[in-house]
């Protein structure tokens, strides 16, 4: 068996996969929850990379740079 790059799926195929997964979850009566996401952002002052946890439903999060200590909001 060869391990290589996966073949990219079209939007129709991705949509079909997600609909099938939702249907299976509903049949099993599973609860689907959203979790916080983690995003890597760059400091606007010193350019250092920082990882920021962003809550459900939020677009931006406040963070303090680990290198220079500057208080900022992510984009």
C-alpha positions, 0 to 999 in steps of 0.5 A, spaced: 500 500 500 502 506 498 502 512 502 502 519 498 498 525 498 490 525 498 486 526 492 483 533 493 476 533 493 471 537 490 466 542 493 460 537 492 464 531 494 466 535 501 458 537 502 456 530 501 461 527 506 459 532 511 451 531 510 453 523 510 456 525 517 451 529 520 445 524 518 449 518 521 450 522 527 443 524 528 441 517 527 446 515 533 443 521 537 450 524 538 451 531 540 455 535 536 459 541 540 463 546 538 470 547 541 474 553 542 479 554 536 487 555 536 490 560 531 497 562 530 498 570 530 504 574 529 505 580 533 504 587 530 510 590 534 516 585 534 513 580 529 513 574 534 509 568 533 503 567 538 498 561 539 491 564 541 485 560 543 479 563 540 472 562 543 466 559 539 463 564 535 468 569 536 472 572 530 478 576 534 481 575 541 485 579 545 492 576 547 499 579 550 505 577 546 510 572 549 516 576 546 515 583 547 509 583 552 504 588 547 497 587 548 493 586 542 487 583 538 488 578 533 485 579 526 
